Amino acid sequence: MAVIYPVIGDWYRRPGGNLFEVVAVDEEDGTVDIQHFDGTVEEIELESWPDILLESAEAPEDWSGSVDVEADDFYAEATGNGSYNDWESALDQLDLDRA
């Protein structure tokens, strides 16, 4: 079986089905920080990484579970009131006739 190296931003799955993302690799300290879909952060020793049975996985469709952010919260912060339509009115302010 080929060794899967930890890549920041990539998602992996353990044999039990636990899905997680690599959020940091610190070669100096010899650690890999992973974040499970439920938001739990765990530190793994880099030297033990090859011993963990893993498979590469696709990011979950609803990635917000790991960061505890609702889509409405994101848009509320970005637009001021959470309305998707506010983006359209904000684009009206752009000057598209620049020379």
C-alpha positions in Angstrom: 0.0 0.0 0.0 1.4 3.4 -1.0 2.0 6.0 1.7 -0.3 9.0 1.5 1.6 12.2 2.6 -0.3 14.9 4.5 -1.2 17.9 2.3 -2.7 21.0 3.9 -6.3 21.4 2.7 -6.7 17.8 1.6 -9.3 15.6 3.1 -8.8 12.0 4.2 -10.9 9.2 5.6 -9.9 6.6 8.2 -11.1 3.0 7.8 -13.9 3.6 10.3 -15.3 6.4 8.1 -14.0 9.4 10.1 -13.5 12.3 7.7 -10.9 15.0 8.4 -8.9 17.7 6.8 -5.2 18.4 7.3 -4.9 22.0 8.5 -1.2 22.2 9.3 2.0 20.3 8.9 4.9 21.4 11.1 8.0 19.5 10.0 10.2 21.3 12.6 8.0 20.1 15.4 7.2 16.8 13.6 3.4 17.2 13.8 0.3 17.2 11.6 -2.8 19.0 12.8 -6.1 17.6 11.5 -9.6 18.9 11.9 -12.5 16.5 12.0 -15.8 17.4 10.3 -17.3 18.1 13.7 -14.6 20.8 14.4 -12.4 18.8 16.7 -8.7 19.5 16.2 -6.2 16.7 16.7 -2.4 16.6 16.5 -0.7 13.6 15.1 3.1 12.9 15.2 4.5 13.2 11.6 6.5 10.0 12.1 3.4 8.0 12.8 1.4 9.4 9.8 2.5 6.5 7.5 1.3 4.0 10.0 -2.3 5.3 9.9 -4.5 3.5 7.4 -6.0 6.3 5.3 -7.5 7.0 2.0 -7.8 10.3 0.2 -11.4 11.7 0.3 -13.4 14.4 -1.3 -14.3 17.4 0.8 -17.8 17.1 2.2 -20.5 18.9 0.3 -21.3 20.8 3.4 -17.9 21.9 4.5 -19.2 24.3 7.0 -19.6 21.6 9.6 -16.0 21.7 10.5 -15.9 25.4 11.0 -19.3 25.8 12.6 -20.5 28.4 10.1 -23.9 28.5 8.6 -24.2 29.8 5.1 -26.6 32.5 6.3 -24.0 33.6 8.9 -21.4 33.9 6.2 -23.6 36.0 3.9 -24.8 38.1 6.8 -21.3 39.0 7.7 -20.3 39.7 4.1 -23.3 41.8 3.1 -24.5 43.2 6.4 -27.9 41.5 6.4 -27.5 38.0 5.0 -29.4 38.6 1.8 -28.1 36.9 -1.3 -29.6 39.7 -3.4 -27.4 42.3 -1.8 -24.5 41.1 -3.9 -26.3 42.1 -7.1 -26.9 45.6 -5.8 -23.3 45.9 -4.7 -22.2 45.0 -8.3 -24.2 47.9 -9.6 -21.7 50.3 -8.1 -18.9 49.0 -10.3 -17.7 51.2 -13.2 -17.4 48.7 -16.1 -16.7 51.4 -18.7 -13.1 52.0 -17.8 -10.8 52.8 -20.7 
